[in-house]
Amino acid sequence: MSSPSKAPAPILVTMGEPSGIGPEVVVAAFHALGGRVGGRALRLVGDADVWRAFGRLADDVLIASHPLTQKNVPGRPDPGNTIAVIDAIDTAVKLALAGAADAVVTAPIHKASLMQGGFEYAGHTDYLAALTEAPRAVMMLVGGGLRVVPLTIHIPISDVPKRITKIAIVETGEIVLAALKRDFGIAKPRLAISGLNPHAGEDGEIGREERETIAPACEALRGGGHAVLGPLPADTMFHEEARARYDAALCMYHDQALIPLKTLAFWEGVNVTLGLPIARTSPDHGTALDIAGRGKADARSMIAAIRMAADIADARQR
Protein backbone atom coordinates (compact mmCIF):
# COMPACT_ATOMS: atom_id res chain seq x y z
CA MET A 1 0.00 0.00 0.00
CA SER A 2 1.48 3.36 -1.01
CA SER A 3 1.89 6.07 1.60
CA PRO A 4 -0.21 9.23 1.20
CA SER A 5 1.55 12.11 -0.50
CA LYS A 6 2.71 14.97 1.67
CA ALA A 7 0.36 17.96 1.73
CA PRO A 8 1.81 21.13 0.22
CA ALA A 9 3.36 23.49 2.75
CA PRO A 10 1.87 26.99 3.08
CA ILE A 11 2.93 30.16 1.35
CA LEU A 12 4.07 32.81 3.81
CA VAL A 13 3.41 36.52 3.25
CA THR A 14 5.36 39.10 5.25
CA MET A 15 3.87 42.39 6.43
CA GLY A 16 6.53 44.72 4.99
CA GLU A 17 6.40 48.37 6.05
CA PRO A 18 3.40 48.54 8.40
CA SER A 19 2.67 52.20 7.66
CA GLY A 20 2.50 51.57 3.91
CA ILE A 21 -0.05 49.76 1.76
CA GLY A 22 1.57 46.34 2.19
CA PRO A 23 -0.62 44.94 4.99
CA GLU A 24 -3.74 46.33 3.31
CA VAL A 25 -3.07 44.65 -0.05
CA VAL A 26 -1.97 41.42 1.62
CA VAL A 27 -5.21 41.11 3.60
CA ALA A 28 -7.23 42.06 0.51
CA ALA A 29 -5.39 39.41 -1.51
CA PHE A 30 -5.86 36.85 1.26
CA HIS A 31 -9.63 37.30 1.20
CA ALA A 32 -9.80 37.53 -2.60
CA LEU A 33 -8.04 34.16 -2.82
CA GLY A 34 -10.08 32.58 -0.04
CA GLY A 35 -7.02 32.13 2.15
CA ARG A 36 -5.26 29.70 -0.16
CA VAL A 37 -3.88 29.31 -3.64
CA GLY A 38 -3.98 25.92 -5.31
CA GLY A 39 -3.48 23.37 -2.54
CA ARG A 40 -1.50 25.75 -0.34
CA ALA A 41 -2.78 27.73 2.60
CA LEU A 42 -1.69 31.33 3.01
CA ARG A 43 -0.13 32.37 6.29
CA LEU A 44 0.64 35.98 7.25
CA VAL A 45 3.87 36.75 9.11
CA GLY A 46 4.15 39.85 11.30
CA ASP A 47 2.47 41.79 14.08
CA ALA A 48 -1.09 40.46 14.54
CA ASP A 49 -2.45 43.94 15.29
CA VAL A 50 -1.11 45.25 11.98
CA TRP A 51 -2.90 42.50 10.06
CA ARG A 52 -6.16 42.75 11.94
CA ALA A 53 -6.41 46.47 11.30
CA PHE A 54 -7.45 45.50 7.75
CA GLY A 55 -9.90 42.67 8.32
CA ARG A 56 -10.94 39.68 10.35
CA LEU A 57 -8.39 36.86 10.41
CA ALA A 58 -8.40 33.59 12.31
CA ASP A 59 -5.61 32.96 14.79
CA ASP A 60 -4.21 30.04 12.80
CA VAL A 61 -3.69 32.26 9.76
CA LEU A 62 -1.16 34.41 11.60
CA ILE A 63 2.49 33.63 12.37
CA ALA A 64 3.84 35.94 15.03
CA SER A 65 7.16 37.71 14.72
CA HIS A 66 8.63 40.62 16.67
CA PRO A 67 5.83 43.12 17.42
CA LEU A 68 5.98 46.80 16.59
CA THR A 69 7.66 48.86 19.27
CA GLN A 70 6.34 52.21 18.03
CA LYS A 71 2.79 53.29 17.23
CA ASN A 72 1.92 52.60 13.61
CA VAL A 73 0.73 55.71 11.74
CA PRO A 74 -0.35 55.27 8.10
CA GLY A 75 1.99 57.08 5.74
CA ARG A 76 4.63 57.72 8.40
CA PRO A 77 7.34 55.02 8.64
CA ASP A 78 9.08 54.88 12.00
CA PRO A 79 12.71 53.65 12.14
CA GLY A 80 11.88 52.37 15.62
CA ASN A 81 9.91 49.56 13.96
CA THR A 82 12.86 48.32 11.92
CA ILE A 83 13.35 45.22 14.06
CA ALA A 84 9.70 44.23 13.60
CA VAL A 85 9.82 44.67 9.82
CA ILE A 86 13.04 42.69 9.45
CA ASP A 87 12.03 39.95 11.89
CA ALA A 88 8.94 39.17 9.79
CA ILE A 89 11.27 38.51 6.83
CA ASP A 90 13.69 36.51 8.99
CA THR A 91 10.89 34.35 10.38
CA ALA A 92 9.42 33.58 6.96
CA VAL A 93 12.80 32.74 5.42
CA LYS A 94 13.78 30.46 8.31
CA LEU A 95 10.53 28.54 7.96
CA ALA A 96 10.98 28.21 4.20
CA LEU A 97 14.59 27.02 4.57
CA ALA A 98 13.40 24.44 7.09
CA GLY A 99 10.80 23.12 4.64
CA ALA A 100 7.85 24.43 6.67
CA ALA A 101 6.80 26.75 3.80
CA ASP A 102 6.89 26.32 0.04
CA ALA A 103 7.40 30.00 -0.81
CA VAL A 104 7.75 33.46 0.65
CA VAL A 105 5.93 36.55 -0.65
CA THR A 106 7.15 39.86 0.72
CA ALA A 107 5.15 43.06 1.05
CA PRO A 108 7.10 46.25 0.22
CA ILE A 109 9.59 47.68 2.71
CA HIS A 110 10.58 51.34 3.13
CA LYS A 111 14.35 51.27 2.64
CA ALA A 112 15.12 54.76 3.93
CA SER A 113 13.32 54.15 7.21
CA LEU A 114 14.98 50.77 7.68
CA MET A 115 18.42 52.22 7.02
CA GLN A 116 17.76 54.91 9.60
CA GLY A 117 16.95 52.05 11.96
CA GLY A 118 20.25 50.30 11.29
CA PHE A 119 19.41 48.05 8.32
CA GLU A 120 22.58 47.60 6.25
CA TYR A 121 21.26 46.18 2.99
CA ALA A 122 20.17 47.90 -0.22
CA GLY A 123 16.83 46.09 -0.20
CA HIS A 124 15.04 42.75 -0.10
CA THR A 125 17.14 41.10 -2.81
CA ASP A 126 20.50 41.64 -1.10
CA TYR A 127 19.11 40.75 2.30
CA LEU A 128 17.49 37.53 1.09
CA ALA A 129 20.75 36.50 -0.56
CA ALA A 130 22.53 36.99 2.77
CA LEU A 131 19.86 35.14 4.78
CA THR A 132 19.89 32.15 2.44
CA GLU A 133 23.65 32.25 1.78
CA ALA A 134 23.02 32.46 -1.95
CA PRO A 135 26.15 33.39 -3.94
CA ARG A 136 24.22 35.75 -6.19
CA ALA A 137 20.58 36.83 -6.24
CA VAL A 138 18.98 38.28 -9.35
CA MET A 139 15.84 40.41 -9.65
CA MET A 140 13.39 39.47 -12.39
CA LEU A 141 10.18 41.35 -13.13
CA VAL A 142 7.33 39.41 -14.71
CA GLY A 143 4.07 40.60 -16.24
CA GLY A 144 2.20 41.12 -19.47
CA GLY A 145 3.84 38.09 -21.06
CA LEU A 146 7.29 39.59 -20.47
CA ARG A 147 10.18 38.65 -18.16
CA VAL A 148 12.94 41.21 -17.69
CA VAL A 149 16.11 41.32 -15.61
CA PRO A 150 18.11 44.52 -15.02
CA LEU A 151 21.85 43.81 -14.77
CA THR A 152 22.34 46.94 -12.67
CA ILE A 153 19.57 48.19 -10.42
CA HIS A 154 19.46 51.17 -8.07
CA ILE A 155 22.53 53.10 -9.12
CA PRO A 156 23.00 56.40 -11.00
CA ILE A 157 23.05 56.15 -14.78
CA SER A 158 26.56 57.62 -14.70
CA ASP A 159 27.76 54.54 -12.80
CA VAL A 160 26.16 51.95 -15.09
CA PRO A 161 28.98 51.52 -17.67
CA LYS A 162 31.60 50.67 -15.05
CA ARG A 163 29.31 47.98 -13.56
CA ILE A 164 28.84 46.22 -16.89
CA THR A 165 31.42 43.43 -17.02
CA LYS A 166 31.65 40.21 -18.95
CA ILE A 167 31.57 38.11 -15.78
CA ALA A 168 28.52 39.96 -14.42
CA ILE A 169 26.59 39.37 -17.64
CA VAL A 170 27.61 35.71 -17.89
CA GLU A 171 26.85 34.92 -14.22
CA THR A 172 23.51 36.74 -14.34
CA GLY A 173 22.60 35.12 -17.65
CA GLU A 174 23.34 31.66 -16.29
CA ILE A 175 21.16 32.26 -13.23
CA VAL A 176 18.31 33.52 -15.40
CA LEU A 177 18.53 30.57 -17.80
CA ALA A 178 18.64 28.07 -14.91
CA ALA A 179 15.60 29.73 -13.30
CA LEU A 180 13.63 29.65 -16.53
CA LYS A 181 14.06 25.87 -16.46
CA ARG A 182 13.60 25.30 -12.73
CA ASP A 183 10.98 27.89 -11.81
CA PHE A 184 9.09 28.44 -15.06
CA GLY A 185 9.27 24.95 -16.58
CA ILE A 186 10.85 26.04 -19.88
CA ALA A 187 12.90 23.09 -21.15
CA LYS A 188 14.98 25.07 -23.66
CA PRO A 189 15.02 28.69 -22.48
CA ARG A 190 15.97 31.57 -24.76
CA LEU A 191 17.60 34.72 -23.41
CA ALA A 192 17.80 38.10 -25.15
CA ILE A 193 20.53 40.50 -24.00
CA SER A 194 20.32 44.21 -24.70
CA GLY A 195 23.05 46.61 -25.61
CA LEU A 196 23.79 49.67 -23.53
CA ASN A 197 24.01 52.38 -26.15
CA PRO A 198 21.51 53.49 -28.83
CA HIS A 199 21.37 50.99 -31.70
CA ALA A 200 23.52 48.64 -29.59
CA GLY A 201 26.50 50.87 -30.24
CA GLU A 202 26.20 50.98 -34.04
CA ASP A 203 29.33 48.82 -34.51
CA GLY A 204 31.31 50.92 -32.06
CA GLU A 205 30.33 54.28 -33.49
CA ILE A 206 28.06 55.17 -30.52
CA GLY A 207 29.99 53.54 -27.70
CA ARG A 208 32.18 50.47 -27.39
CA GLU A 209 30.60 48.56 -24.49
CA GLU A 210 28.77 46.26 -26.89
CA ARG A 211 31.88 45.25 -28.84
CA GLU A 212 34.26 45.05 -25.90
CA THR A 213 32.07 43.59 -23.14
CA ILE A 214 28.48 42.66 -23.98
CA ALA A 215 29.09 40.77 -27.25
CA PRO A 216 31.91 38.65 -25.73
CA ALA A 217 29.61 37.78 -22.81
CA CYS A 218 26.88 36.72 -25.25
CA GLU A 219 29.41 34.55 -27.09
CA ALA A 220 30.53 32.96 -23.83
CA LEU A 221 26.94 32.05 -22.97
CA ARG A 222 26.35 30.66 -26.44
CA GLY A 223 29.59 28.70 -26.09
CA GLY A 224 28.09 27.12 -22.98
CA GLY A 225 25.24 25.74 -25.05
CA HIS A 226 22.67 28.41 -24.25
CA ALA A 227 20.24 30.02 -26.69
CA VAL A 228 21.21 33.69 -26.47
CA LEU A 229 20.36 36.65 -28.69
CA GLY A 230 22.36 39.85 -28.48
CA PRO A 231 23.51 42.38 -27.94
CA LEU A 232 20.23 43.80 -29.26
CA PRO A 233 19.13 47.43 -29.61
CA ALA A 234 16.89 48.06 -26.61
CA ASP A 235 14.42 50.18 -28.58
CA THR A 236 13.43 47.25 -30.83
CA MET A 237 13.47 44.41 -28.28
CA PHE A 238 10.03 44.75 -26.82
CA HIS A 239 7.44 44.91 -29.59
CA GLU A 240 5.21 41.87 -29.94
CA GLU A 241 7.11 40.10 -32.71
CA ALA A 242 10.45 40.62 -30.97
CA ARG A 243 9.16 39.24 -27.66
CA ALA A 244 8.16 36.00 -29.39
CA ARG A 245 11.86 35.25 -29.96
CA TYR A 246 12.88 34.94 -26.31
CA ASP A 247 11.69 33.87 -22.87
CA ALA A 248 13.45 36.57 -20.84
CA ALA A 249 15.38 39.76 -21.53
CA LEU A 250 18.55 40.77 -19.68
CA CYS A 251 18.94 44.55 -19.81
CA MET A 252 21.85 46.72 -18.79
CA TYR A 253 20.11 49.08 -16.38
CA HIS A 254 16.96 49.57 -14.32
CA ASP A 255 14.73 51.68 -16.57
CA GLN A 256 15.75 49.84 -19.73
CA ALA A 257 14.09 46.75 -18.23
CA LEU A 258 11.29 48.20 -16.16
CA ILE A 259 9.76 50.72 -18.57
CA PRO A 260 8.50 48.05 -21.02
CA LEU A 261 7.39 45.79 -18.16
CA LYS A 262 5.43 48.53 -16.40
CA THR A 263 3.96 49.70 -19.70
CA LEU A 264 2.57 46.21 -20.34
CA ALA A 265 1.61 45.26 -16.78
CA PHE A 266 1.65 48.24 -14.43
CA TRP A 267 -0.95 46.82 -12.04
CA GLU A 268 0.00 43.16 -12.21
CA GLY A 269 3.80 43.06 -12.36
CA VAL A 270 5.62 40.65 -10.05
CA ASN A 271 9.16 40.78 -8.69
CA VAL A 272 10.80 37.34 -8.54
CA THR A 273 14.16 36.73 -6.89
CA LEU A 274 16.23 34.20 -8.84
CA GLY A 275 19.19 32.26 -7.51
CA LEU A 276 17.77 31.59 -4.02
CA PRO A 277 17.22 28.14 -2.48
CA ILE A 278 13.66 29.27 -1.65
CA ALA A 279 10.91 30.61 -3.89
CA ARG A 280 10.34 34.34 -3.30
CA THR A 281 8.11 36.86 -5.02
CA SER A 282 6.75 40.31 -4.26
CA PRO A 283 4.44 42.85 -5.87
CA ASP A 284 6.09 45.25 -8.28
CA HIS A 285 5.25 48.40 -6.34
CA GLY A 286 6.44 50.23 -3.28
CA THR A 287 4.92 51.28 0.01
CA ALA A 288 2.72 54.03 -1.55
CA LEU A 289 2.75 56.07 1.64
CA ASP A 290 0.60 58.77 0.07
CA ILE A 291 -2.46 56.47 -0.06
CA ALA A 292 -1.72 54.24 2.93
CA GLY A 293 -4.68 53.80 5.24
CA ARG A 294 -7.16 55.35 2.81
CA GLY A 295 -8.61 52.15 1.36
CA LYS A 296 -7.40 53.04 -2.13
CA ALA A 297 -4.63 50.46 -2.60
CA ASP A 298 -4.90 48.05 -5.53
CA ALA A 299 -4.19 44.41 -4.59
CA ARG A 300 -3.77 43.02 -8.11
CA SER A 301 0.03 42.92 -8.04
CA MET A 302 0.00 41.19 -4.64
CA ILE A 303 -2.52 38.63 -5.89
CA ALA A 304 -0.33 38.00 -8.94
CA ALA A 305 2.75 37.66 -6.70
CA ILE A 306 1.04 35.06 -4.51
CA ARG A 307 -0.17 33.08 -7.51
CA MET A 308 3.29 33.17 -9.09
CA ALA A 309 4.88 31.98 -5.84
CA ALA A 310 2.55 28.98 -5.94
CA ASP A 311 3.39 28.32 -9.59
CA ILE A 312 7.12 28.41 -8.83
CA ALA A 313 6.66 26.12 -5.84
CA ASP A 314 4.78 23.69 -8.09
CA ALA A 315 7.53 23.82 -10.73
CA ARG A 316 10.25 23.13 -8.16
CA GLN A 317 8.40 20.08 -6.85
CA ARG A 318 7.76 18.43 -10.22
C-alpha positions in Angstrom: 0.0 0.0 0.0 1.5 3.4 -1.0 1.9 6.1 1.6 -0.2 9.2 1.2 1.5 12.1 -0.5 2.7 15.0 1.7 0.4 18.0 1.7 1.8 21.1 0.2 3.4 23.5 2.8 1.9 27.0 3.1 2.9 30.2 1.3 4.1 32.8 3.8 3.4 36.5 3.3 5.4 39.1 5.3 3.9 42.4 6.4 6.5 44.7 5.0 6.4 48.4 6.0 3.4 48.5 8.4 2.7 52.2 7.7 2.5 51.6 3.9 0.0 49.8 1.8 1.6 46.3 2.2 -0.6 44.9 5.0 -3.7 46.3 3.3 -3.1 44.7 0.0 -2.0 41.4 1.6 -5.2 41.1 3.6 -7.2 42.1 0.5 -5.4 39.4 -1.5 -5.9 36.8 1.3 -9.6 37.3 1.2 -9.8 37.5 -2.6 -8.0 34.2 -2.8 -10.1 32.6 0.0 -7.0 32.1 2.1 -5.3 29.7 -0.2 -3.9 29.3 -3.6 -4.0 25.9 -5.3 -3.5 23.4 -2.5 -1.5 25.7 -0.3 -2.8 27.7 2.6 -1.7 31.3 3.0 -0.1 32.4 6.3 0.6 36.0 7.3 3.9 36.8 9.1 4.2 39.8 11.3 2.5 41.8 14.1 -1.1 40.5 14.5 -2.5 43.9 15.3 -1.1 45.2 12.0 -2.9 42.5 10.1 -6.2 42.7 11.9 -6.4 46.5 11.3 -7.4 45.5 7.7 -9.9 42.7 8.3 -10.9 39.7 10.3 -8.4 36.9 10.4 -8.4 33.6 12.3 -5.6 33.0 14.8 -4.2 30.0 12.8 -3.7 32.3 9.8 -1.2 34.4 11.6 2.5 33.6 12.4 3.8 35.9 15.0 7.2 37.7 14.7 8.6 40.6 16.7 5.8 43.1 17.4 6.0 46.8 16.6 7.7 48.9 19.3 6.3 52.2 18.0 2.8 53.3 17.2 1.9 52.6 13.6 0.7 55.7 11.7 -0.4 55.3 8.1 2.0 57.1 5.7 4.6 57.7 8.4 7.3 55.0 8.6 9.1 54.9 12.0 12.7 53.7 12.1 11.9 52.4 15.6 9.9 49.6 14.0 12.9 48.3 11.9 13.3 45.2 14.1 9.7 44.2 13.6 9.8 44.7 9.8 13.0 42.7 9.4 12.0 40.0 11.9 8.9 39.2 9.8 11.3 38.5 6.8 13.7 36.5 9.0 10.9 34.3 10.4 9.4 33.6 7.0 12.8 32.7 5.4 13.8 30.5 8.3 10.5 28.5 8.0 11.0 28.2 4.2 14.6 27.0 4.6 13.4 24.4 7.1 10.8 23.1 4.6 7.8 24.4 6.7 6.8 26.8 3.8 6.9 26.3 0.0 7.4 30.0 -0.8 7.7 33.5 0.7 5.9 36.5 -0.7 7.2 39.9 0.7 5.2 43.1 1.1 7.1 46.3 0.2 9.6 47.7 2.7 10.6 51.3 3.1 14.3 51.3 2.6 15.1 54.8 3.9 13.3 54.1 7.2 15.0 50.8 7.7 18.4 52.2 7.0 17.8 54.9 9.6 16.9 52.0 12.0 20.2 50.3 11.3 19.4 48.0 8.3 22.6 47.6 6.3 21.3 46.2 3.0 20.2 47.9 -0.2 16.8 46.1 -0.2 15.0 42.7 -0.1 17.1 41.1 -2.8 20.5 41.6 -1.1 19.1 40.7 2.3 17.5 37.5 1.1 20.7 36.5 -0.6 22.5 37.0 2.8 19.9 35.1 4.8 19.9 32.1 2.4 23.7 32.2 1.8 23.0 32.5 -2.0 26.2 33.4 -3.9 24.2 35.8 -6.2 20.6 36.8 -6.2 19.0 38.3 -9.3 15.8 40.4 -9.7 13.4 39.5 -12.4 10.2 41.4 -13.1 7.3 39.4 -14.7 4.1 40.6 -16.2 2.2 41.1 -19.5 3.8 38.1 -21.1 7.3 39.6 -20.5 10.2 38.6 -18.2 12.9 41.2 -17.7 16.1 41.3 -15.6 18.1 44.5 -15.0 21.8 43.8 -14.8 22.3 46.9 -12.7 19.6 48.2 -10.4 19.5 51.2 -8.1 22.5 53.1 -9.1 23.0 56.4 -11.0 23.0 56.2 -14.8 26.6 57.6 -14.7 27.8 54.5 -12.8 26.2 52.0 -15.1 29.0 51.5 -17.7 31.6 50.7 -15.1 29.3 48.0 -13.6 28.8 46.2 -16.9 31.4 43.4 -17.0 31.6 40.2 -18.9 31.6 38.1 -15.8 28.5 40.0 -14.4 26.6 39.4 -17.6 27.6 35.7 -17.9 26.9 34.9 -14.2 23.5 36.7 -14.3 22.6 35.1 -17.6 23.3 31.7 -16.3 21.2 32.3 -13.2 18.3 33.5 -15.4 18.5 30.6 -17.8 18.6 28.1 -14.9 15.6 29.7 -13.3 13.6 29.7 -16.5 14.1 25.9 -16.5 13.6 25.3 -12.7 11.0 27.9 -11.8 9.1 28.4 -15.1 9.3 25.0 -16.6 10.9 26.0 -19.9 12.9 23.1 -21.1 15.0 25.1 -23.7 15.0 28.7 -22.5 16.0 31.6 -24.8 17.6 34.7 -23.4 17.8 38.1 -25.1 20.5 40.5 -24.0 20.3 44.2 -24.7 23.1 46.6 -25.6 23.8 49.7 -23.5 24.0 52.4 -26.2 21.5 53.5 -28.8 21.4 51.0 -31.7 23.5 48.6 -29.6 26.5 50.9 -30.2 26.2 51.0 -34.0 29.3 48.8 -34.5 31.3 50.9 -32.1 30.3 54.3 -33.5 28.1 55.2 -30.5 30.0 53.5 -27.7 32.2 50.5 -27.4 30.6 48.6 -24.5 28.8 46.3 -26.9 31.9 45.2 -28.8 34.3 45.1 -25.9 32.1 43.6 -23.1 28.5 42.7 -24.0 29.1 40.8 -27.3 31.9 38.7 -25.7 29.6 37.8 -22.8 26.9 36.7 -25.3 29.4 34.6 -27.1 30.5 33.0 -23.8 26.9 32.1 -23.0 26.4 30.7 -26.4 29.6 28.7 -26.1 28.1 27.1 -23.0 25.2 25.7 -25.1 22.7 28.4 -24.3 20.2 30.0 -26.7 21.2 33.7 -26.5 20.4 36.6 -28.7 22.4 39.9 -28.5 23.5 42.4 -27.9 20.2 43.8 -29.3 19.1 47.4 -29.6 16.9 48.1 -26.6 14.4 50.2 -28.6 13.4 47.3 -30.8 13.5 44.4 -28.3 10.0 44.8 -26.8 7.4 44.9 -29.6 5.2 41.9 -29.9 7.1 40.1 -32.7 10.5 40.6 -31.0 9.2 39.2 -27.7 8.2 36.0 -29.4 11.9 35.2 -30.0 12.9 34.9 -26.3 11.7 33.9 -22.9 13.5 36.6 -20.8 15.4 39.8 -21.5 18.5 40.8 -19.7 18.9 44.5 -19.8 21.8 46.7 -18.8 20.1 49.1 -16.4 17.0 49.6 -14.3 14.7 51.7 -16.6 15.7 49.8 -19.7 14.1 46.7 -18.2 11.3 48.2 -16.2 9.8 50.7 -18.6 8.5 48.1 -21.0 7.4 45.8 -18.2 5.4 48.5 -16.4 4.0 49.7 -19.7 2.6 46.2 -20.3 1.6 45.3 -16.8 1.6 48.2 -14.4 -1.0 46.8 -12.0 0.0 43.2 -12.2 3.8 43.1 -12.4 5.6 40.7 -10.0 9.2 40.8 -8.7 10.8 37.3 -8.5 14.2 36.7 -6.9 16.2 34.2 -8.8 19.2 32.3 -7.5 17.8 31.6 -4.0 17.2 28.1 -2.5 13.7 29.3 -1.6 10.9 30.6 -3.9 10.3 34.3 -3.3 8.1 36.9 -5.0 6.7 40.3 -4.3 4.4 42.9 -5.9 6.1 45.2 -8.3 5.3 48.4 -6.3 6.4 50.2 -3.3 4.9 51.3 0.0 2.7 54.0 -1.6 2.7 56.1 1.6 0.6 58.8 0.1 -2.5 56.5 -0.1 -1.7 54.2 2.9 -4.7 53.8 5.2 -7.2 55.3 2.8 -8.6 52.1 1.4 -7.4 53.0 -2.1 -4.6 50.5 -2.6 -4.9 48.0 -5.5 -4.2 44.4 -4.6 -3.8 43.0 -8.1 0.0 42.9 -8.0 0.0 41.2 -4.6 -2.5 38.6 -5.9 -0.3 38.0 -8.9 2.7 37.7 -6.7 1.0 35.1 -4.5 -0.2 33.1 -7.5 3.3 33.2 -9.1 4.9 32.0 -5.8 2.6 29.0 -5.9 3.4 28.3 -9.6 7.1 28.4 -8.8 6.7 26.1 -5.8 4.8 23.7 -8.1 7.5 23.8 -10.7 10.2 23.1 -8.2 8.4 20.1 -6.8 7.8 18.4 -10.2 
